[in-house]
Amino acid sequence: IRFVSSQIPWVMNALYNERAFASVTFEEIRDAFRLKQVQSKAWMMSKVKDMDKSNRVLVVGSWIGFTSLCLRKLGFSNITETDPDARLGAIACHLNRHWNDFTHLSDDINDLDLNNYDLIINTSCEHIADNSWYDRIPTGKNLVLHSNNLPGYDHVNTCENIQEMMDKYPMNVSYAGCLDLEQYTRFMLIGTKL
């Protein structure tokens, strides 16, 4: 958790930019860095830190761009992120402004050419209504997926357990795990698309 929490000052510093600051609410910043979010992000970073850093990465549901920042600090380059909430581009781009191989898009995942990426990270599968985005991923692509069993919060596609997640997102699994967060469980799958 120390690695992820040590990146939070970068976000606080980015908020001194008026355009970035105006693009998010206090509630969103509070939610982005609540303990369970940081624990989940740290769990994922601990699993991806040894992956090939030359992968062309797509981060789906990128929110304020913090996942991309953490990946960059781990040594990944050539990171593209997308979040359909266009106003979040201001903070994400300012937060990741030091790297010319960073791209922020405000596109729906279903509108992107997924052939352009080697590694697709989606830590918000529960927020996407159906799995058409997953069906469009080419065979053999590297994947890191998160979901959970927490109802509400615009979670429209949750999983009750890790087996349901594996059934929903079939892949050659190299890692499947659960993170108990007291009120709910977060699930993670890492593997390649079948």
Salt bridges, closest charged atoms under 4 A:
GLU28 OE2 - ARG87 NH2 2.25
ASP31 OD1 - ARG30 NE 3.64
ASP50 OD2 - LYS49 NZ 3.37
GLU81 OE2 - HIS104 ND1 2.59
ASP85 OD2 - ARG87 NH2 3.07
ASP101 OD1 - ARG72 NE 3.85
ASP118 OD1 - ARG56 NH2 2.85
GLU126 OE2 - HIS127 NE2 3.63
GLU126 OE2 - HIS155 NE2 3.98
ASP154 OD1 - HIS127 ND1 2.73
